[in-house]
Amino acid sequence: MPLPKQEQSVKAKSAQAAQDFLAVDTIRDGIITLKNGGLRKILMTSSLNFALKSADEQDAIIFQYQNFINAVDFSLQFVVQSRKLNITPYLQILKEREKEEANDLLKVQISEYREFIRSFVELSNVVSKAFYIVIPFNPTLMSGKGGLFGGMGGKKRTEEENFLEYKTQIDQRVDAVSLGLIRFGIRTAPLNTEELIELFYGLYNPGELGKEKPISQETVANLESAQDALR
């Protein structure tokens, strides 16, 4: 049964208002385009436990971090996302393993282990943390010959040509940040388009965090490959 026109109008206005609230215009090729024309790329990063490092290691990390900050000539945003650890899939795997186990003793041990994990996570309120770096690129809006939107002989470039040019510029910044961080043990991997969409969906729908898909295996593999390169 169709909704009354008045109710349809209210829902349409509500949806439009929510859309206007978002600063994101499009997400393409792992690049976020904002409504003001700015571009953003997001890197997922690893972490390190600074407190467990020796005094010499801490001094080396601080020195490398200072060099990294001094070498970057553009702004960066560091984001830490905390969420309650969702162990439901893992508990389900243990439950299936328990059903398949023929040895009664092992079956009891799996059951006790599953209950221990479940109660420990609930009582301890265990959270997982994800670390991100937002890298910006804001094209200078110029018109006329010689401007960013101009070409040889004053020929205007297409939106596609502009996007490819901006993509090259922001990718250079990504490479510089990744290289600077890896020098003191921080691994990075850029989020692809699908992962960016899932990230923003989780940010604007916090109640759905437990239903989110995990970061792709490709991104995890990139982080692990970077770790291997450090060894």
C-alpha positions in Angstrom: 0.0 0.0 0.0 1.6 3.3 -1.0 2.3 5.9 1.6 0.3 9.2 1.6 1.9 12.0 -0.3 2.5 14.0 2.8 4.4 11.1 4.5 6.4 10.5 1.3 7.4 14.1 1.3 8.6 14.0 4.9 10.6 10.8 4.3 12.2 12.4 1.1 13.1 15.6 3.0 14.6 13.5 5.8 16.7 11.4 3.4 17.8 14.6 1.6 18.8 16.2 4.9 20.9 13.2 5.8 22.6 13.3 2.4 23.4 17.0 2.8 25.0 16.2 6.2 27.7 14.1 4.6 30.8 15.8 3.3 31.6 12.9 1.0 30.5 13.2 -2.6 31.9 10.1 -4.2 34.3 7.2 -3.5 36.3 5.9 -6.5 39.5 4.0 -6.9 40.1 4.1 -3.2 39.9 7.9 -3.2 37.3 10.0 -1.4 36.1 13.1 -3.2 34.5 15.7 -0.9 31.7 18.0 -2.0 34.1 21.0 -1.8 36.4 19.3 -4.4 39.0 18.0 -1.9 40.4 14.5 -2.1 41.2 12.1 0.7 42.9 8.7 1.0 42.8 6.6 4.1 45.6 4.3 5.2 45.1 1.5 7.7 48.1 1.2 9.9 49.6 -1.2 12.4 50.6 -0.2 15.9 53.4 -0.8 18.3 53.7 -1.0 22.1 55.9 1.8 22.9 56.0 1.0 26.6 57.5 -2.5 26.0 60.4 -1.0 24.0 63.8 -0.5 25.6 65.1 3.0 26.3 67.3 2.9 23.2 64.5 1.7 21.0 62.1 4.4 22.4 64.7 7.1 21.6 65.1 5.7 18.1 61.4 5.7 17.5 61.0 9.2 18.8 63.9 10.4 16.5 62.4 8.7 13.5 58.9 10.1 14.3 60.4 13.6 14.5 62.1 13.2 11.1 58.8 12.0 9.7 56.8 15.0 11.0 59.4 17.4 9.8 59.5 15.9 6.3 55.7 16.1 5.8 54.7 19.4 4.3 50.9 18.8 4.4 48.4 18.1 7.1 47.6 14.6 8.4 44.8 13.3 10.5 45.3 10.3 12.8 42.2 8.4 13.7 41.8 5.6 16.3 38.5 3.6 16.1 37.6 1.5 19.1 34.8 -1.0 19.1 33.7 -3.9 21.3 35.2 -7.1 20.2 32.7 -9.3 18.3 33.7 -12.9 19.0 30.4 -14.5 17.8 31.8 -16.0 14.6 34.7 -17.5 16.6 32.4 -19.0 19.2 30.3 -20.5 16.4 33.4 -22.1 14.9 34.2 -23.6 18.3 30.6 -24.9 18.6 30.8 -26.6 15.3 34.1 -28.1 16.2 32.7 -29.4 19.4 29.9 -31.1 17.5 32.3 -32.8 15.1 34.7 -34.0 17.9 34.4 -37.7 18.6 36.6 -37.8 21.7 34.5 -37.0 24.7 37.3 -35.5 26.7 38.3 -33.1 23.9 34.6 -32.2 23.4 34.4 -31.2 27.1 37.6 -29.2 26.8 36.3 -27.3 23.8 33.0 -26.6 25.5 34.8 -25.2 28.6 37.2 -23.2 26.5 34.3 -21.7 24.5 32.5 -20.7 27.7 35.7 -19.2 29.1 36.3 -17.1 26.1 32.7 -15.9 26.0 32.6 -14.9 29.7 36.1 -13.4 29.6 35.2 -11.0 26.8 31.9 -10.1 28.3 33.3 -9.4 31.8 36.5 -7.6 30.6 34.7 -5.6 27.9 37.5 -6.3 25.4 37.7 -3.8 22.6 39.5 -4.0 19.3 41.3 -0.9 17.9 41.9 0.1 14.3 44.3 2.9 13.4 44.0 5.1 10.3 45.7 8.0 8.7 43.8 10.4 6.5 45.9 12.0 3.7 44.4 15.1 2.1 44.8 16.7 -1.3 43.0 20.0 -2.0 43.3 21.1 -5.6 43.8 24.8 -6.2 40.7 26.0 -8.0 42.0 28.2 -10.8 40.5 29.1 -14.1 42.0 30.4 -17.3 45.2 29.6 -19.1 47.9 27.9 -17.0 45.5 27.1 -14.2 45.0 23.6 -12.8 41.9 23.2 -15.0 43.7 24.5 -18.1 45.8 22.6 -20.6 48.2 23.4 -23.4 47.0 26.4 -25.3 44.3 27.1 -22.8 42.4 23.9 -23.6 40.3 22.8 -20.7 40.8 19.4 -19.3 38.0 16.9 -18.7 36.9 15.8 -15.3 38.6 12.4 -15.9 41.9 14.1 -16.8 41.7 16.2 -13.7 40.9 13.2 -11.5 43.9 11.2 -12.9 46.1 14.2 -12.2 44.9 14.6 -8.6 45.2 10.8 -8.1 48.8 11.0 -9.0 49.4 13.8 -6.6 47.7 12.2 -3.6 49.4 8.8 -4.4 52.7 10.6 -4.1 51.7 11.8 -0.6 50.6 8.3 0.3 54.0 6.9 -0.7 55.8 9.5 1.3 53.8 8.8 4.4 54.1 5.1 4.1 57.9 5.3 3.7 58.2 7.6 6.7 56.2 5.4 8.9 57.8 2.1 7.9 61.2 3.5 9.1 60.1 3.1 12.7 58.0 -0.1 12.4 54.6 1.1 11.4 53.1 -0.8 8.5 50.4 0.7 6.2 47.9 -0.4 3.6 45.5 1.9 1.7 41.8 1.1 2.0 40.1 0.2 -1.3 36.7 1.5 -2.4 34.7 -1.2 -0.7 36.5 -0.9 2.6 36.0 2.9 2.6 32.3 2.4 2.1 32.1 -0.1 5.0 34.2 2.2 7.2 31.9 5.2 6.6 28.8 3.0 7.0 30.1 1.9 10.4 30.9 5.5 11.4 27.4 6.7 10.6 25.6 3.6 11.8 27.4 2.7 15.1 24.6 0.3 16.0 25.5 -1.9 13.1 29.2 -2.2 13.9 28.9 -5.8 15.0 27.4 -6.7 11.6 30.2 -5.0 9.5 32.4 -7.1 7.2 36.0 -7.3 8.3 38.8 -5.5 6.5 39.6 -7.6 3.3 42.2 -10.2 3.3 44.0 -8.2 0.7 44.6 -5.3 3.0 45.7 -7.7 5.9 48.1 -9.4 3.5 49.5 -6.0 2.5 50.2 -5.2 6.1 51.8 -8.6 6.7 54.0 -8.2 3.6 55.2 -4.8 4.8 56.0 -6.5 8.2 58.1 -9.2 6.4 60.0 -6.5 4.6 61.1 -5.0 8.0 62.6 -8.2 9.2 
